[in-house]
Amino acid sequence: MSTPSPLARFKGDNNEGVLVAVLVVLMVVMTLLNPEFLSFSTFFSIVRSSLVPTVLALGVLMVIIAGGIDVSFTAIAIFAAYTTVVVSGHGTGTLTLLVVACVIGALLGLVNGVVISKLRLPTLIVTLGTSGIFKGVLIAYIGAKYIADLPGPMTTMGNKNLLSIPSDGEVANLHVFIVPVVALCVLVWWVLSRTMWGRSLYAYGDDPEAARRAGFPVVRAQILLYIAVGVLAAIGGLMNVTLSRNANPQALVGSELDIIAAVVLGGASIFGGRGSVLGTVLGVFLIQMIQNSLILVGIPSVWQRTAVGVLLLLGVSVQAVSAKRASRKVFAYADEEVLA
């Protein structure tokens, strides 16, 4: 067995090294264009804007690894968070708020999981449909009003910082939510790499029929997958409401593209069977840094969507080219074996 070259080891299985290099180059360029970019204030601001997308991206990562595409996670996120705020009083504890949101998210995720696994329908079509249903039910039956008066624990938590550092005449604050986000990243990494269920997602994404023949409980695995995605979406939605200090039923609408693009740029294959938590985190950070950079250099925010769309197409194109090259190598190797 050949030893990987230093370049191959740096690149990583999911191009994590390439993303690190891109991030470094981008930081250098932005610092040259605007020296204020290289500061604790800017860094902590990017980290804060990455917290909610990272949690949502972890769920999307698992779905893509399993060979699917989910576009309902933002609808689940705001449904769970907004409903939790509506049904909770000011005296509701932090743990109770979290449990209520997670239960709602799990139930909505269960709907996706049952329909997809039992009827074997395309994940994109199912989640596109349920996204519309969840949003419609939220607006029609839960509420459509902007809520600024949040439960006490959410207001308190929204103002908590883990670290405060003086920077350029102001104070740069690192929000305390960095702790649970890191914990969730470690948990999802452990689940994907150390549990049979996590491995079954990779197996099913790589070859669904082979996974079934190998004895993986595909239906149960898919149902658990979408329940887990629902829980992660609920946590992300609750964090979004807490950080923004308001509950808006229209929040997170349209951010699906950013999240999916971050996961794909992080090395997750749209064909299934490949992806990593580290790559996803780097992909989210890259998207947020690019959006922040466009603002700093004075480019209108309308072009942010264009930039993200270009990055998504670029990431998918690279994956398609890599897949073709890999298939050619397999066929070439097979031909050599036949000739031998």
C-alpha positions as CSV (number, residue, x, y, z in Angstrom):
1,M,0.0,0.0,0.0
2,S,1.5,3.3,-1.1
3,T,2.1,6.1,1.5
4,P,0.2,9.3,0.7
5,S,2.4,12.3,-0.3
6,P,2.7,15.3,2.0
7,L,0.6,17.3,-0.5
8,A,-2.2,14.6,-0.4
9,R,-2.1,14.5,3.4
10,F,-2.4,18.3,3.5
11,K,-5.3,18.3,1.0
12,G,-7.3,15.9,3.1
13,D,-9.9,13.3,2.2
14,N,-12.5,16.1,1.6
15,N,-10.3,18.9,0.5
16,E,-10.1,20.5,4.0
17,G,-6.5,21.6,3.3
18,V,-7.6,23.4,0.1
19,L,-10.2,25.3,2.1
20,V,-7.7,26.3,4.7
21,A,-5.4,27.6,2.0
22,V,-8.3,29.5,0.3
23,L,-9.2,31.1,3.7
24,V,-5.6,32.2,4.3
25,V,-5.3,33.7,0.9
26,L,-8.7,35.5,1.3
27,M,-7.6,36.9,4.7
28,V,-4.3,38.2,3.2
29,V,-6.1,39.8,0.3
30,M,-8.7,41.4,2.5
31,T,-6.1,42.7,4.9
32,L,-4.2,44.3,2.1
33,L,-7.4,45.9,0.8
34,N,-8.7,46.9,4.2
35,P,-6.3,46.7,7.2
36,E,-9.3,46.8,9.6
37,F,-10.2,43.3,8.4
38,L,-7.4,41.7,10.5
39,S,-8.8,42.4,13.9
40,F,-10.5,40.5,16.8
41,S,-13.7,42.5,16.1
42,T,-13.9,41.2,12.6
43,F,-13.0,37.7,13.5
44,F,-15.5,37.5,16.3
45,S,-18.2,39.0,14.1
46,I,-17.6,36.3,11.5
47,V,-17.6,33.6,14.1
48,R,-20.9,35.0,15.5
49,S,-22.5,35.0,12.0
50,S,-21.3,31.4,11.5
51,L,-22.9,29.9,14.7
52,V,-26.4,29.3,13.4
53,P,-25.3,28.3,9.8
54,T,-22.9,25.7,11.3
55,V,-25.6,24.0,13.4
56,L,-27.9,23.9,10.4
57,A,-25.1,22.7,8.1
58,L,-24.4,19.7,10.4
59,G,-27.9,18.4,9.6
60,V,-27.5,19.1,5.9
61,L,-24.1,17.3,5.9
62,M,-25.7,14.1,7.2
63,V,-28.4,14.2,4.6
64,I,-26.0,14.8,1.7
65,I,-23.7,12.0,3.0
66,A,-26.8,9.7,2.8
67,G,-27.3,10.8,-0.8
68,G,-30.2,13.2,-0.3
69,I,-30.9,16.9,-0.4
70,D,-33.0,18.6,2.3
71,V,-34.4,22.1,1.8
72,S,-36.9,22.0,4.6
73,F,-34.4,22.5,7.5
74,T,-34.9,26.3,7.7
75,A,-38.7,25.9,7.8
76,I,-38.3,23.4,10.6
77,A,-35.8,25.7,12.4
78,I,-38.1,28.7,12.5
79,F,-41.3,26.6,13.1
80,A,-39.7,25.0,16.2
81,A,-38.2,28.3,17.5
82,Y,-41.2,30.5,16.9
83,T,-43.6,28.0,18.3
84,T,-41.5,27.6,21.4
85,V,-41.5,31.3,22.0
86,V,-45.3,31.5,21.5
87,V,-46.2,28.7,23.9
88,S,-43.6,29.6,26.5
89,G,-43.9,32.2,29.3
90,H,-41.3,34.5,30.7
91,G,-40.6,32.2,33.6
92,T,-39.8,29.2,31.3
93,G,-36.3,27.8,32.0
94,T,-33.6,27.5,29.4
95,L,-33.7,23.7,29.5
96,T,-37.4,23.6,29.0
97,L,-37.2,26.0,26.0
98,L,-34.6,23.7,24.5
99,V,-36.5,20.5,25.1
100,V,-39.8,22.0,23.6
101,A,-37.9,23.2,20.5
102,C,-36.2,19.9,20.0
103,V,-39.4,17.9,20.4
104,I,-41.1,20.0,17.8
105,G,-38.1,19.7,15.5
106,A,-38.0,15.9,16.0
107,L,-41.7,15.6,15.1
108,L,-41.3,17.6,11.9
109,G,-38.2,15.7,11.0
110,L,-40.1,12.5,11.6
111,V,-42.6,13.5,9.0
112,N,-39.8,13.9,6.4
113,G,-38.2,10.6,7.5
114,V,-41.4,8.5,7.3
115,V,-42.5,9.9,3.9
116,I,-39.0,9.5,2.4
117,S,-38.2,6.1,3.8
118,K,-41.5,4.4,3.5
119,L,-42.6,5.7,0.1
120,R,-39.0,6.0,-1.3
121,L,-39.7,9.4,-2.8
122,P,-36.9,11.8,-3.9
123,T,-35.7,13.7,-0.9
124,L,-35.6,17.1,-2.7
125,I,-39.3,16.8,-3.8
126,V,-40.4,15.6,-0.3
127,T,-38.6,18.3,1.6
128,L,-39.6,21.0,-0.8
129,G,-43.2,20.0,-0.2
130,T,-43.0,19.7,3.5
131,S,-41.1,23.1,3.7
132,G,-44.2,24.8,2.1
133,I,-46.5,22.9,4.5
134,F,-44.5,23.8,7.6
135,K,-44.3,27.4,6.6
136,G,-48.0,27.5,5.8
137,V,-49.1,25.9,9.1
138,L,-46.8,28.2,11.0
139,I,-48.3,31.4,9.5
140,A,-51.9,30.2,9.5
141,Y,-52.1,28.5,12.9
142,I,-49.2,29.5,15.1
143,G,-48.6,33.2,14.3
144,A,-47.4,35.7,11.8
145,K,-46.4,38.5,14.1
146,Y,-42.9,39.8,14.9
147,I,-42.2,39.1,18.6
148,A,-39.6,41.2,20.3
149,D,-40.6,40.3,23.9
150,L,-38.8,37.0,24.3
151,P,-38.7,34.7,27.4
152,G,-36.3,35.9,30.0
153,P,-33.7,33.2,29.6
154,M,-33.4,33.8,25.9
155,T,-32.9,37.6,26.4
156,T,-30.3,36.9,29.0
157,M,-28.5,34.3,26.9
158,G,-28.5,36.6,23.9
159,N,-26.3,39.1,25.8
160,K,-23.8,36.5,27.2
161,N,-20.2,36.5,25.9
162,L,-17.5,33.9,26.5
163,L,-14.7,36.3,25.9
164,S,-14.3,40.1,25.5
165,I,-11.1,41.7,24.1
166,P,-10.4,45.4,23.5
167,S,-9.9,45.9,19.8
168,D,-9.3,49.2,17.9
169,G,-11.0,51.4,20.5
170,E,-14.0,49.0,21.0
171,V,-14.7,45.7,22.6
172,A,-14.7,42.5,20.5
173,N,-17.1,39.9,22.0
174,L,-17.1,36.2,21.4
175,H,-20.6,34.9,22.1
176,V,-21.0,32.0,24.5
177,F,-22.9,30.0,21.9
178,I,-19.5,29.0,20.5
179,V,-19.4,26.4,23.3
180,P,-22.5,24.4,22.4
181,V,-21.7,24.8,18.6
182,V,-18.3,23.2,19.1
183,A,-19.9,20.5,21.3
184,L,-22.4,19.7,18.5
185,C,-19.6,19.5,15.9
186,V,-17.7,17.0,18.1
187,L,-20.9,15.0,18.7
188,V,-21.8,14.8,15.0
189,W,-18.2,13.9,14.1
190,W,-18.3,11.1,16.7
191,V,-21.6,9.8,15.4
192,L,-20.6,9.8,11.8
193,S,-17.1,8.2,12.4
194,R,-17.6,6.0,15.4
195,T,-21.1,4.6,15.3
196,M,-22.7,1.9,13.1
197,W,-25.6,4.3,12.3
198,G,-23.1,7.0,11.1
199,R,-21.3,4.4,8.9
200,S,-24.6,3.3,7.5
201,L,-25.3,6.8,6.2
202,Y,-22.0,6.7,4.3
203,A,-22.8,3.2,3.0
204,Y,-26.3,4.2,1.9
205,G,-25.1,7.4,0.2
206,D,-22.3,5.5,-1.6
207,D,-24.5,2.7,-2.9
208,P,-28.1,2.3,-1.6
209,E,-28.7,-1.2,-3.0
210,A,-25.4,-2.5,-1.7
211,A,-26.2,-1.1,1.7
212,R,-29.6,-2.9,1.7
213,R,-27.9,-6.2,0.7
214,A,-25.3,-5.7,3.4
215,G,-28.0,-5.8,6.0
216,F,-28.1,-2.1,7.0
217,P,-31.5,-1.1,8.4
218,V,-32.0,1.5,5.8
219,V,-35.6,2.5,6.7
220,R,-34.8,3.0,10.4
221,A,-31.5,4.8,9.6
222,Q,-33.3,7.3,7.3
223,I,-36.0,8.0,9.9
224,L,-33.4,8.6,12.6
225,L,-31.5,10.7,10.2
226,Y,-34.4,13.2,9.6
227,I,-35.3,13.2,13.2
228,A,-31.7,14.2,14.0
229,V,-31.8,16.9,11.3
230,G,-35.0,18.2,12.8
231,V,-33.4,18.4,16.3
232,L,-30.4,20.2,14.9
233,A,-32.6,22.6,12.9
234,A,-34.6,23.3,16.1
235,I,-31.4,24.1,18.0
236,G,-30.2,26.4,15.2
237,G,-33.6,28.1,15.0
238,L,-33.6,28.7,18.8
239,M,-30.1,30.1,18.6
240,N,-31.1,32.4,15.7
241,V,-34.0,33.8,17.7
242,T,-31.8,34.3,20.8
243,L,-29.0,36.0,18.9
244,S,-31.3,38.3,16.9
245,R,-33.3,39.0,20.1
246,N,-36.6,38.6,18.2
247,A,-38.9,35.9,16.8
248,N,-39.8,36.4,13.2
249,P,-41.7,33.7,11.3
250,Q,-40.0,34.9,8.1
251,A,-36.5,34.5,9.5
252,L,-34.0,32.2,7.8
253,V,-36.1,32.3,4.6
254,G,-33.8,32.0,1.6
255,S,-30.7,30.9,3.5
256,E,-30.9,27.3,2.3
257,L,-28.6,28.1,-0.6
258,D,-25.9,29.5,1.7
259,I,-26.0,26.4,3.9
260,I,-26.0,23.8,1.1
261,A,-23.2,25.7,-0.7
262,A,-21.1,25.7,2.5
263,V,-21.5,21.9,2.9
264,V,-20.7,21.2,-0.7
265,L,-17.7,23.5,-0.6
266,G,-16.6,21.7,2.5
267,G,-16.1,18.5,0.5
268,A,-19.5,16.7,0.9
269,S,-20.3,14.9,-2.4
270,I,-23.7,15.7,-3.9
271,F,-23.6,12.1,-5.1
272,G,-23.5,10.9,-1.5
273,G,-21.1,8.8,0.5
274,R,-18.6,11.5,1.4
275,G,-18.3,14.5,3.7
276,S,-16.7,15.6,7.0
277,V,-17.6,17.9,9.9
278,L,-14.3,19.8,9.6
279,G,-14.9,20.5,5.9
280,T,-18.4,21.7,6.6
281,V,-17.2,24.1,9.4
282,L,-14.6,25.5,7.0
283,G,-17.1,25.8,4.2
284,V,-19.5,27.8,6.5
285,F,-16.6,30.0,7.6
286,L,-15.6,30.6,4.0
287,I,-19.1,31.7,3.0
288,Q,-19.4,34.0,6.0
289,M,-16.0,35.5,5.4
290,I,-16.8,36.2,1.7
291,Q,-20.1,37.9,2.6
292,N,-18.3,39.9,5.3
293,S,-15.5,40.8,2.8
294,L,-18.0,42.0,0.2
295,I,-19.5,44.4,2.7
296,L,-16.1,45.7,3.9
297,V,-15.0,46.5,0.3
298,G,-18.3,48.3,-0.4
299,I,-19.8,45.8,-2.8
300,P,-23.7,45.9,-2.5
301,S,-25.2,43.1,-0.5
302,V,-27.3,42.0,-3.5
303,W,-24.1,40.5,-5.0
304,Q,-23.7,38.2,-2.0
305,R,-26.3,35.8,-3.4
306,T,-24.4,35.9,-6.8
307,A,-21.1,35.0,-5.1
308,V,-22.6,32.1,-3.2
309,G,-24.3,30.8,-6.3
310,V,-21.0,30.9,-8.2
311,L,-19.3,29.1,-5.4
312,L,-21.9,26.4,-5.3
313,L,-21.7,25.8,-9.1
314,L,-17.9,25.8,-8.8
315,G,-18.0,23.2,-6.0
316,V,-20.5,21.0,-7.8
317,S,-18.5,21.2,-11.1
318,V,-15.3,20.2,-9.3
319,Q,-17.1,17.2,-7.8
320,A,-18.5,16.2,-11.2
321,V,-15.0,16.4,-12.9
322,S,-13.4,14.4,-10.0
323,A,-16.1,11.7,-10.3
324,K,-15.5,11.4,-14.0
325,R,-11.8,11.1,-13.5
326,A,-12.2,8.5,-10.8
327,S,-14.6,6.4,-13.0
328,R,-12.1,6.6,-15.9
329,K,-9.3,5.3,-13.6
330,V,-11.5,2.4,-12.5
331,F,-12.3,1.5,-16.1
332,A,-8.7,1.8,-17.1
333,Y,-7.6,-0.4,-14.3
334,A,-10.3,-3.0,-15.2
335,D,-9.1,-3.0,-18.8
336,E,-5.5,-3.6,-17.7
337,E,-6.7,-6.5,-15.6
338,V,-8.5,-8.1,-18.5
339,L,-5.5,-7.7,-20.8
340,A,-3.2,-9.2,-18.2
